Amino acid sequence: MTRIELLMLPENIASERVATKSGYSKEGILKKALVHKDGSKRDCLLYAKTM
């Protein structure tokens, strides 16, 4: 089995829609897991699919 994970910003609605239509399931929010280029920490969504 192979697990594929997608991370995206919560405000990126289009990416969430593509992930859902491609069979990925929303697994949760990772708080302050992404470091932006300006140094700020951002939340991101975790989607995953097992093949």
C-alpha positions as CSV (number, residue, x, y, z in Angstrom):
1,M,0.0,0.0,0.0
2,T,1.1,3.5,-0.8
3,R,0.0,6.6,1.1
4,I,0.0,10.0,-0.7
5,E,-0.5,13.2,1.3
6,L,-1.4,16.7,0.1
7,L,-0.8,19.8,2.1
8,M,-2.5,23.1,1.2
9,L,-3.4,26.4,2.8
10,P,-7.0,26.5,4.2
11,E,-8.0,29.5,2.0
12,N,-7.1,27.5,-1.2
13,I,-10.7,26.4,-1.9
14,A,-9.8,25.3,-5.5
15,S,-7.1,22.9,-4.3
16,E,-9.5,21.4,-1.7
17,R,-12.1,20.8,-4.5
18,V,-9.5,19.1,-6.7
19,A,-8.3,16.9,-3.9
20,T,-11.8,15.8,-3.0
21,K,-12.7,15.0,-6.6
22,S,-9.5,13.0,-6.9
23,G,-10.4,10.7,-4.1
24,Y,-8.4,12.3,-1.2
25,S,-9.9,12.5,2.3
26,K,-9.5,15.5,4.6
27,E,-7.6,14.3,7.7
28,G,-7.2,17.5,9.6
29,I,-5.4,20.8,10.1
30,L,-1.8,21.1,11.0
31,K,-1.4,24.1,13.1
32,K,1.6,26.4,12.3
33,A,3.2,23.6,10.2
34,L,4.1,25.7,7.2
35,V,6.8,28.4,7.3
36,H,6.0,31.2,4.8
37,K,8.7,33.0,3.0
38,D,8.2,36.0,5.2
39,G,9.0,33.9,8.3
40,S,5.4,33.6,9.5
41,K,4.0,30.2,10.5
42,R,0.8,29.2,8.7
43,D,-1.8,26.4,9.3
44,C,-2.2,23.9,6.5
45,L,-4.8,21.2,5.6
46,L,-3.8,17.6,5.3
47,Y,-5.5,15.4,2.7
48,A,-4.5,11.8,2.1
49,K,-5.2,8.8,-0.1
50,T,-4.1,5.2,0.2
51,M,-3.5,3.2,-3.0
